[in-house]
Amino acid sequence: MDVNQALPLLAGLSPAQFMRRHWQKKPLLVRGAIPGFKPILDRSELFGLASREGVESRLVVQGKSGWRMKQGPFGPRALPALKQPGWSLLVQGVDLHVRKAHELLQQFRFVPDARLDDLMISFATPDGGVGPHFDSYDVFLLQASGRRRWKIGRQKDFTLQSGVPLKILQNFEPEQEFVLEAGDMLYLPPRYAHDGIAESADPGDKDGGCMTYSIGFRAPALQELGSALLHRIADFAEDAADGDPATGRRSAMPLLYRDPDQAATSTPAEIPQALAGFAENALRSALKDPLALACALGEYMTELKPSVWFDEPDEAWPSSGCGVCLDAKSRMMYDAHHVFLNGESYRAGGVDARLMRRLADRRALSAAEMAKASLPARELLADWHDAGWVRTDLQSN
């Protein structure tokens, strides 16, 4: 992607300009972000997706008795009647199940993949919404069908209503208001309060409702990320101590805590200061290896959600003459020394490293590019193919 090319998707800004001026800073309203845009799923297809096991979905209803929320899957008769106002169906991770949704996400890859999360589709009858709220992450709100009225504001009071199943703001203070129609889009930075209410659909709208696509981004919390990385680094250290499984030889004798100068104590339950110091040194030692930290980060950022699984490939792995592409559910990234795929890490260098990085960036390699890969690299790709992580592309050249 040319990050300096002006895009209708970003109201005539280039990705470079958008990231400088708006990303994590201020909202952007885009009229006609995708001119002539048509929903990638009609209403019945979306309802069918929400009925499947392994697809995360929620039903939100606002009635006289207040807010109600229910988790899916939802059978054919589990949803309210279409003529009933004030309800919304939210289907998460549509890009994992629908190829066109995955392709739509590719338009937003001017943001690093490590930040891109998923595409959620919200279907709502008139007056449907989820209440005034804020997200902890960036979001693009693309209107797919019908109309939705958005009220947004830089909220100072983040107190939430009590006794409701949703995180709804107690004292929402909107500053701007927009009505989005099909193809329009609104970008909001983190913690920018917003409330979207579906309006009556056009009489000729075959979808009969309001559909909004939310392109969301992940923002790891400091404590969560620190805990996950420490856990992975501890696993690396344990593997190193176990040594080579083929020979059974340990890489080094473990350094055990010793206290030859420990005096007799009348307070046996007190943790010795020397042991506390030993523990601190253990953490510092674990963090000394920059490759271990980088490896742990890459594995964490490409780890798949528990609901994701891969189907066995229909085609056999050919010996030559084909390209490959990543499965839509695969998450692949890299750093200076590794490539990461679906929570696994691999050391890479030379031509093979360049090819793997190209696969991660473009999500595909042509047959001509595959011909440059070494035998070990092709064998690794064959293993990924057998796991369903990559697919063969016989048309690629």
Rosetta blueprint (number, residue, H / E / L):
1 M L
2 D L
3 V L
4 N L
5 Q L
6 A L
7 L L
8 P H
9 L H
10 L H
11 A L
12 G L
13 L L
14 S L
15 P H
16 A H
17 Q H
18 F H
19 M H
20 R H
21 R H
22 H L
23 W L
24 Q L
25 K L
26 K L
27 P L
28 L E
29 L E
30 V E
31 R L
32 G L
33 A L
34 I L
35 P L
36 G L
37 F L
38 K L
39 P L
40 I L
41 L L
42 D L
43 R H
44 S H
45 E H
46 L H
47 F H
48 G H
49 L H
50 A H
51 S L
52 R L
53 E L
54 G L
55 V L
56 E L
57 S E
58 R E
59 L E
60 V E
61 V E
62 Q E
63 G E
64 K L
65 S L
66 G E
67 W E
68 R E
69 M E
70 K E
71 Q E
72 G L
73 P L
74 F L
75 G L
76 P L
77 R L
78 A L
79 L L
80 P L
81 A L
82 L L
83 K L
84 Q L
85 P L
86 G L
87 W E
88 S E
89 L E
90 L E
91 V E
92 Q L
93 G L
94 V H
95 D H
96 L H
97 H L
98 V L
99 R H
100 K H
101 A H
102 H H
103 E H
104 L H
105 L H
106 Q H
107 Q H
108 F H
109 R L
110 F L
111 V L
112 P L
113 D L
114 A L
115 R L
116 L E
117 D E
118 D E
119 L E
120 M E
121 I E
122 S E
123 F E
124 A E
125 T L
126 P L
127 D L
128 G L
129 G L
130 V L
131 G L
132 P L
133 H E
134 F L
135 D L
136 S L
137 Y L
138 D L
139 V E
140 F E
141 L E
142 L E
143 Q E
144 A E
145 S E
146 G L
147 R E
148 R E
149 R E
150 W E
151 K E
152 I E
153 G E
154 R L
155 Q L
156 K L
157 D L
158 F L
159 T L
160 L E
161 Q L
162 S L
163 G L
164 V L
165 P L
166 L L
167 K L
168 I L
169 L E
170 Q L
171 N L
172 F L
173 E L
174 P L
175 E L
176 Q E
177 E E
178 F E
179 V E
180 L E
181 E L
182 A L
183 G L
184 D L
185 M E
186 L E
187 Y E
188 L E
189 P L
190 P L
191 R L
192 Y L
193 A E
194 H E
195 D E
196 G E
197 I E
198 A E
199 E E
200 S L
201 A L
202 D L
203 P L
204 G L
205 D L
206 K L
207 D L
208 G L
209 G L
210 C E
211 M E
212 T E
213 Y E
214 S E
215 I E
216 G E
217 F E
218 R L
219 A L
220 P L
221 A L
222 L H
223 Q H
224 E H
225 L H
226 G H
227 S H
228 A H
229 L H
230 L H
231 H H
232 R H
233 I H
234 A H
235 D H
236 F H
237 A H
238 E H
239 D H
240 A H
241 A H
242 D H
243 G L
244 D L
245 P L
246 A L
247 T L
248 G L
249 R L
250 R L
251 S L
252 A L
253 M L
254 P L
255 L L
256 L L
257 Y L
258 R L
259 D L
260 P L
261 D L
262 Q L
263 A L
264 A L
265 T L
266 S L
267 T L
268 P L
269 A L
270 E L
271 I L
272 P L
273 Q H
274 A H
275 L H
276 A H
277 G H
278 F H
279 A H
280 E H
281 N H
282 A H
283 L H
284 R H
285 S H
286 A H
287 L L
288 K L
289 D L
290 P H
291 L H
292 A H
293 L H
294 A H
295 C H
296 A H
297 L H
298 G H
299 E H
300 Y H
301 M H
302 T L
303 E L
304 L L
305 K L
306 P L
307 S L
308 V L
309 W L
310 F L
311 D L
312 E L
313 P L
314 D L
315 E L
316 A L
317 W L
318 P L
319 S L
320 S L
321 G L
322 C L
323 G E
324 V E
325 C E
326 L E
327 D L
328 A L
329 K L
330 S L
331 R L
332 M E
333 M E
334 Y E
335 D L
336 A L
337 H L
338 H E
339 V E
340 F E
341 L E
342 N L
343 G L
344 E E
345 S E
346 Y E
347 R E
348 A L
349 G L
350 G H
351 V H
352 D H
353 A H
354 R H
355 L H
356 M H
357 R H
358 R H
359 L H
360 A H
361 D H
362 R H
363 R L
364 A E
365 L E
366 S L
367 A H
368 A H
369 E H
370 M H
371 A L
372 K L
373 A L
374 S L
375 L H
376 P H
377 A H
378 R H
379 E H
380 L H
381 L H
382 A H
383 D H
384 W H
385 H H
386 D H
387 A H
388 G L
389 W L
390 V E
391 R E
392 T E
393 D E
394 L L
395 Q L
396 S L
397 N L
